[in-house]
Amino acid sequence: MTLAPGLRADVLVMVERSDTAIQVGSGDVPVLGTPRLLSIAEATTVKAVERHLEPGQTSVGTRVQLEHRLPSPVGMHVKVAAELTEVDGRRLVFSFTAVDKTGALVATGSIERVVVDRERFLSQL
């Protein structure tokens, strides 16, 4: 593994109707749903390290802390940025932010992932 703090990735999305709290079942308002925001943040952490894992390795999520601060309506662009802040053996800790096109802070949080051997992990199912 060649994983070290400082690895980063960004993902830019435009909020679609399918991303809203109504559609994902987390509320009844037409704004970016927290579960969808978390999904985007997790995808960003995966993107940050995917090229740095050994063949046959992947990472799986184990812990999340998220503060969803502002609503984002359909049509709003939101950029999620994640950075690997800690590597402790197989454990990876990321911080992330989500900012809308006006520069407003939409969300902050941290995500922990663990590096696993893909085949071994799947064999436990």
C-alpha positions as CSV (number, residue, x, y, z in Angstrom):
1,M,0.0,0.0,0.0
2,T,1.2,3.5,-0.8
3,L,-1.4,5.3,1.3
4,A,-0.4,8.5,3.2
5,P,-2.2,11.5,4.6
6,G,-2.8,14.2,2.1
7,L,-4.4,12.2,-0.7
8,R,-7.4,14.1,-1.9
9,A,-10.3,14.0,-4.3
10,D,-13.2,16.3,-5.4
11,V,-16.6,15.5,-6.8
12,L,-18.9,18.1,-8.3
13,V,-22.6,17.2,-8.6
14,M,-25.7,19.1,-9.5
15,V,-28.6,18.2,-7.2
16,E,-31.2,16.3,-9.2
17,R,-34.8,15.4,-8.2
18,S,-33.5,11.8,-7.6
19,D,-31.1,13.2,-4.9
20,T,-33.8,14.9,-2.8
21,A,-34.8,13.9,0.7
22,I,-38.3,13.1,-0.8
23,Q,-36.8,10.6,-3.2
24,V,-34.3,8.9,-0.9
25,G,-36.9,8.7,1.9
26,S,-35.1,10.9,4.5
27,G,-37.7,13.7,4.6
28,D,-40.4,15.5,2.7
29,V,-38.6,18.5,1.2
30,P,-37.1,18.8,-2.3
31,V,-33.5,19.4,-1.2
32,L,-30.4,17.3,-1.2
33,G,-31.1,14.4,1.1
34,T,-28.5,13.7,3.8
35,P,-28.2,10.0,2.8
36,R,-27.4,11.1,-0.8
37,L,-24.9,13.6,0.5
38,L,-23.2,10.9,2.5
39,S,-23.1,8.6,-0.5
40,I,-21.4,11.3,-2.5
41,A,-18.9,11.9,0.3
42,E,-18.1,8.2,0.5
43,A,-17.6,8.0,-3.2
44,T,-15.2,10.9,-2.9
45,T,-13.1,9.1,-0.3
46,V,-13.0,6.0,-2.5
47,K,-11.8,8.2,-5.4
48,A,-9.1,9.7,-3.2
49,V,-7.4,6.3,-2.6
50,E,-8.4,3.9,-5.3
51,R,-5.2,4.4,-7.4
52,H,-3.1,3.9,-4.3
53,L,-4.4,0.5,-3.2
54,E,-2.6,-2.7,-4.1
55,P,-4.2,-5.0,-6.7
56,G,-7.0,-7.0,-5.1
57,Q,-7.5,-4.5,-2.3
58,T,-10.5,-2.2,-1.7
59,S,-11.8,-0.2,1.2
60,V,-15.0,-0.5,3.1
61,G,-16.7,2.1,5.2
62,T,-16.9,1.6,9.0
63,R,-17.7,4.9,10.6
64,V,-19.3,8.2,9.6
65,Q,-19.7,11.6,11.3
66,L,-21.7,14.2,9.2
67,E,-23.1,17.6,10.0
68,H,-25.5,18.7,7.2
69,R,-25.6,22.5,7.7
70,L,-27.5,24.0,4.8
71,P,-30.1,22.8,2.3
72,S,-29.3,22.5,-1.4
73,P,-32.2,22.8,-3.8
74,V,-32.6,20.9,-7.1
75,G,-30.3,22.5,-9.7
76,M,-27.7,23.7,-7.1
77,H,-24.1,22.6,-7.8
78,V,-22.3,21.1,-4.7
79,K,-18.6,20.2,-4.6
80,V,-17.5,17.6,-2.1
81,A,-13.8,17.5,-1.2
82,A,-12.3,14.7,0.8
83,E,-8.8,14.4,2.2
84,L,-7.1,11.4,3.8
85,T,-6.0,12.7,7.2
86,E,-4.8,9.6,9.1
87,V,-3.5,6.1,8.2
88,D,-3.3,3.6,11.0
89,G,-2.5,0.3,9.6
90,R,-5.5,-0.7,7.5
91,R,-7.6,2.1,9.0
92,L,-8.1,5.2,6.9
93,V,-9.6,8.5,8.3
94,F,-10.9,11.2,5.9
95,S,-12.2,14.6,6.5
96,F,-14.7,16.1,4.0
97,T,-16.5,19.3,3.2
98,A,-19.4,20.1,0.8
99,V,-19.6,23.6,-0.5
100,D,-22.3,25.0,-2.9
101,K,-21.7,27.2,-5.9
102,T,-22.2,30.3,-3.8
103,G,-19.3,29.2,-1.5
104,A,-21.6,28.4,1.4
105,L,-20.6,25.4,3.6
106,V,-23.2,22.7,3.1
107,A,-21.7,20.0,5.2
108,T,-18.6,18.8,7.1
109,G,-17.6,15.4,8.5
110,S,-15.3,12.5,8.7
111,I,-15.4,9.0,7.2
112,E,-13.4,6.0,8.4
113,R,-12.7,3.2,6.0
114,V,-10.7,-0.1,6.3
115,V,-8.5,-1.6,3.6
116,V,-9.5,-5.2,2.9
117,D,-8.6,-7.9,0.4
118,R,-11.6,-7.9,-1.9
119,E,-11.8,-11.7,-2.4
120,R,-11.4,-12.5,1.2
121,F,-14.0,-9.9,2.2
122,L,-16.5,-11.3,-0.3
123,S,-15.8,-14.9,0.8
124,Q,-17.2,-14.1,4.2
125,L,-20.7,-13.4,2.8
